[in-house]
Amino acid sequence: MLGTFLGLCYHELATTWIPTAGMWGTVGTVGLVWAMGCQLILDWVPYINGKFRKDD
């Protein structure tokens, strides 16, 4: 369907760029988690959740 919508040339170009776009997406996600702080993300992981509990 992508080949008929965009044409054969753009279909081949899109299939070669999929791994690169996936890698940049992964790097961006890891960078975002790093910038936001691990505690914010790891608070939702059940095994590590107890590590960040605060005693009030």
Residue pairs with C-beta under 8 A, 6 or more apart in sequence:
2 11
2 14
3 11
6 14
33 41
39 52
42 48
42 49
42 51
42 52
43 49
43 52
